[in-house]
Amino acid sequence: MSQPAPHLRRIALDAAGDRHDLVVPQNEALAGALAAVGVHLGAEDRVLGPDGSVVDTATAVRDLREGGLYAVAGAPAEGSVRAVTAERSSGVSPLPWALTGFGVAAAAMAGAVPQLRWTTVVVLALAAVAAVLSSALGRREQGAAVAAALGLGGAAAAVAVWPSVVDTPGLAIAVGAAGVSVLAAMLGFAARSSQVRAAATPVIVVSALFAGLAMISPSLGWSPAQLLIVAAAAAAVGLRAAPSLLVGVDPGYHIDYGRFMVLRWTVRGRVPEFIERVDEQRVRAIVEAAEARLASTVAVLSLLAAAGIPAAVVPLSSGDPVQVISGALFATWMVLALLLTSRRTAAARLRTPPRAAVAVGLLGLIVGLAPSVSGGAGTLAAGVVLAAGAIAAVVILPLARGERSLGWSRTGDIVDSIAVALVLPCGILAAGTLNLLQGVLAA
């Protein structure tokens, strides 16, 4: 490729979607280069350099990067920025919390007075619809309203069918999960925000899969606790796989260099459509939708994990050596998988749900096991907890000072992979599947 003369410099300008390749004298100012192609900056316009920083138009061309791309962009309106800031900082609506309170009161009334069951169903359903409308049609998309709508809808479905399936609680759980899935679909259709529509999709899929698993649980002989154990184990695997499944762009936006370097000339596939210009708004929409899907998936799967860890009390108290061992391993691998998987992201809304699920799950497990623990076993457990606390205190101090270790990081990755690989088999064994297989083979 030809080189410009020593007193010239080659730059590229992108203005209003048009690209200009220029060769400009080095003593010329950037404003002169803009004027040469008919670009005149307004009061709010600015020039961005190759690194995204603002470049002064009085800068001499000799100080610009050889072959660099400089784009003309307009500054956002101050009024719109203030409006967005005011909208985000506005107060929390009390409607979702009020609806949730009505729902809890209605459920308690149905439990105390069975004759008011259908009245309770109607109240819960109306509260769920009101929460959906509050989130979808309001000026702000409210996460509390979404959670209230899904919870109230599932409760309404479960209360409606409870007398019919009281002997098979797995079917009641399936109906409740199906109700959550249907309500999430309604929310996805009614929402004006693309982020809410994207976040509703994983809720629909996960709720539908959980409803299907609960539907077949009576035929497998699973109790609700065993159903939650298997669902929690699958949720731990899903948390690990969620980023690679939900975060991605069209092939035309990137080149998978690693795949081409490994496979060399054996790569096969359709050539992606060429994208001439990367639209910032389109890219931001893709990123926001991926973040919304990932956040809702992590929240739903963490909720299943939090419900499944305390359910390990059933196999641990069964007396069957296989179930006791598999139950203990299930609880151990669940805690390790949730804690070590959460360290792979820096986003608080992706790290907090799995860790909160561990805290809630372990608390429920301890409360469930406390009545059946003898004095010696309790002393041993207290010693283990004390030792774990001492180790954590020793480790936290250097980490708080910013120290990092590649060796410990690699060790965490290895333990994380082992935990994710073994948690599902251990959960299936803890659910009594081995006894089911023995009964089938014996028949």
MOMO-V689791 format. One record per residue. N is the residue number from 1. SS is DSSP state (a for helix, b for strand, c for the rest). BURIAL is + if it has 24 or more other ideal C-beta (glycine too) atoms within 12 Angstrom, else -. D_FIRST is the distance of its C-alpha to the first C-alpha in whole Angstrom. Layout:
BEGIN
n: [N:N]
ss: [SS:SS]
burial: [BURIAL:BURIAL]
d_first: [D_FIRST:D_FIRST]
END
This chain:
BEGIN
n: [1:2:3:4:5:6:7:8:9:10:11:12:13:14:15:16:17:18:19:20:21:22:23:24:25:26:27:28:29:30:31:32:33:34:35:36:37:38:39:40:41:42:43:44:45:46:47:48:49:50:51:52:53:54:55:56:57:58:59:60:61:62:63:64:65:66:67:68:69:70:71:72:73:74:75:76:77:78:79:80:81:82:83:84:85:86:87:88:89:90:91:92:93:94:95:96:97:98:99:100:101:102:103:104:105:106:107:108:109:110:111:112:113:114:115:116:117:118:119:120:121:122:123:124:125:126:127:128:129:130:131:132:133:134:135:136:137:138:139:140:141:142:143:144:145:146:147:148:149:150:151:152:153:154:155:156:157:158:159:160:161:162:163:164:165:166:167:168:169:170:171:172:173:174:175:176:177:178:179:180:181:182:183:184:185:186:187:188:189:190:191:192:193:194:195:196:197:198:199:200:201:202:203:204:205:206:207:208:209:210:211:212:213:214:215:216:217:218:219:220:221:222:223:224:225:226:227:228:229:230:231:232:233:234:235:236:237:238:239:240:241:242:243:244:245:246:247:248:249:250:251:252:253:254:255:256:257:258:259:260:261:262:263:264:265:266:267:268:269:270:271:272:273:274:275:276:277:278:279:280:281:282:283:284:285:286:287:288:289:290:291:292:293:294:295:296:297:298:299:300:301:302:303:304:305:306:307:308:309:310:311:312:313:314:315:316:317:318:319:320:321:322:323:324:325:326:327:328:329:330:331:332:333:334:335:336:337:338:339:340:341:342:343:344:345:346:347:348:349:350:351:352:353:354:355:356:357:358:359:360:361:362:363:364:365:366:367:368:369:370:371:372:373:374:375:376:377:378:379:380:381:382:383:384:385:386:387:388:389:390:391:392:393:394:395:396:397:398:399:400:401:402:403:404:405:406:407:408:409:410:411:412:413:414:415:416:417:418:419:420:421:422:423:424:425:426:427:428:429:430:431:432:433:434:435:436:437:438:439:440:441:442:443]
ss: [c:c:c:c:c:c:c:b:b:b:b:b:b:b:b:c:c:b:b:b:b:b:b:b:b:c:c:c:b:a:a:a:a:a:a:a:c:c:c:c:c:c:c:c:b:b:b:b:c:c:c:c:c:b:b:c:c:c:c:b:a:a:a:c:c:c:c:c:b:b:b:b:b:b:c:c:c:a:a:a:a:a:a:a:a:a:a:a:c:c:c:c:c:c:a:a:a:a:a:a:a:a:a:a:a:a:a:a:a:a:a:a:c:a:a:a:a:a:a:a:a:a:a:a:a:a:a:a:a:a:a:a:a:a:a:a:a:c:c:c:c:c:a:a:a:a:a:a:a:a:a:a:a:a:a:a:a:a:a:a:a:a:a:a:a:c:c:c:a:a:a:a:a:a:a:a:a:a:a:a:a:a:a:a:a:a:a:a:a:a:c:c:c:a:a:a:a:a:a:a:a:a:a:a:a:a:a:a:a:a:a:a:a:a:a:a:a:a:a:a:c:c:c:a:a:a:a:a:a:a:a:a:a:a:a:a:a:a:a:a:a:a:a:a:a:a:c:c:c:c:a:a:a:c:c:c:a:a:a:a:a:a:a:a:a:a:c:c:c:c:c:c:c:c:c:c:c:c:c:a:a:a:a:a:a:a:a:a:a:a:a:a:a:a:a:a:a:a:a:a:a:a:a:a:a:a:a:a:a:a:c:a:a:a:a:a:c:c:c:c:a:a:a:a:a:a:a:a:a:a:a:a:a:a:a:a:a:a:a:a:a:a:c:c:c:c:c:a:a:a:a:a:a:a:a:a:a:a:a:a:a:a:a:a:a:a:a:a:a:a:c:c:c:c:a:a:a:a:a:a:a:a:a:a:a:a:a:a:a:a:a:a:a:a:a:a:a:a:a:a:c:c:c:c:c:a:a:a:a:a:a:a:a:a:a:a:a:a:a:a:a:a:a:a:a:a:a:a:a:a:c:c:a:a:a:a:a:a:a:a:a:a:c]
burial: [-:-:-:-:-:-:-:-:+:+:+:+:+:+:+:-:-:-:-:+:-:+:-:+:-:+:-:+:-:+:+:-:+:+:-:-:+:-:+:-:+:-:-:-:-:+:+:+:+:-:-:-:-:-:+:-:+:-:+:-:+:-:-:+:-:-:-:+:+:+:+:+:+:-:-:-:-:-:-:-:-:-:-:-:-:-:-:-:-:-:-:-:-:-:+:+:-:-:+:+:-:+:+:-:-:+:+:-:-:+:-:-:-:-:-:-:+:-:-:+:+:-:+:+:+:-:+:+:+:+:+:+:+:+:+:+:-:+:-:+:+:+:+:+:+:+:+:+:+:+:+:+:+:+:+:+:+:+:+:+:+:+:-:-:+:-:-:+:+:+:+:+:+:+:+:+:+:+:+:+:+:+:+:+:+:+:+:+:-:+:+:-:+:+:+:+:+:+:+:+:+:+:+:+:+:+:+:+:+:+:+:-:+:+:+:-:+:-:-:-:-:+:+:+:+:+:+:+:+:+:+:+:+:+:+:+:+:+:+:+:-:+:-:-:-:+:+:-:-:-:-:-:-:-:-:-:-:-:-:-:-:-:-:-:-:-:-:-:-:-:-:-:-:-:-:-:-:-:-:-:-:-:-:-:-:+:-:-:+:+:+:+:+:+:+:+:+:+:+:+:+:+:+:+:+:+:+:+:+:+:+:+:+:+:+:+:-:+:-:-:-:+:+:+:-:+:+:+:+:+:+:+:+:+:+:+:+:+:+:+:+:+:+:+:+:-:-:-:-:+:+:-:+:+:+:+:+:+:-:+:+:+:-:+:+:+:-:+:+:-:-:-:-:-:-:-:-:-:-:-:-:-:-:-:-:-:-:-:-:-:-:-:-:-:-:-:-:-:-:-:-:-:-:-:-:-:-:-:-:-:-:+:-:-:+:+:-:-:+:+:-:+:+:+:+:+:+:+:+:+:+:+:+:+:+:-:-:-:-:-:-:-:-]
d_first: [0:4:7:10:13:15:18:15:14:12:15:16:20:22:25:28:26:23:20:18:15:15:14:18:19:20:24:24:26:24:27:26:23:25:27:24:24:28:28:31:32:36:38:37:34:31:27:26:23:21:24:27:28:29:27:30:29:30:27:25:21:20:22:20:17:14:12:16:18:21:24:27:30:34:36:39:42:45:48:46:45:49:50:48:49:53:53:51:54:57:60:60:62:66:66:64:67:70:69:69:72:74:72:74:77:77:76:79:81:81:81:85:86:85:86:84:81:80:80:78:75:75:75:72:70:71:69:66:65:66:63:61:61:61:58:56:58:58:55:54:54:56:55:59:60:58:60:63:63:62:64:67:66:66:70:71:70:72:75:75:75:77:80:79:77:79:80:76:74:71:71:72:68:67:68:67:63:63:64:62:59:61:61:57:56:58:56:53:54:56:53:51:49:46:46:50:49:46:49:52:50:50:54:55:53:55:58:58:58:60:63:62:63:66:67:67:69:72:72:70:73:71:73:71:70:68:66:65:64:62:60:59:58:56:55:54:52:50:49:47:45:45:42:40:42:42:38:35:33:32:30:27:27:26:25:27:25:28:29:26:26:30:30:27:27:31:30:32:32:31:28:28:28:24:25:23:24:26:29:31:34:34:33:35:38:37:37:40:42:41:42:45:46:45:48:50:50:50:53:55:55:56:59:60:59:61:64:64:64:68:68:68:72:73:72:73:76:77:78:76:75:71:71:72:69:67:67:67:64:62:63:61:58:58:58:56:53:54:53:50:48:49:47:44:43:43:44:48:49:48:49:53:54:54:55:58:59:59:62:64:64:65:68:69:69:71:74:74:75:77:80:80:79:82:82:81:78:77:78:75:73:73:72:69:68:69:67:64:64:65:61:60:61:60:56:56:56:53:51:52:51:47:47:46:46:43:46:48:45:45:49:49:46:48:51:50:49:52:54:52:53:56:57:58:60:62:63:64:66:67:68:71:69:70:73:73:71:74:76:75:75:78:79]
END
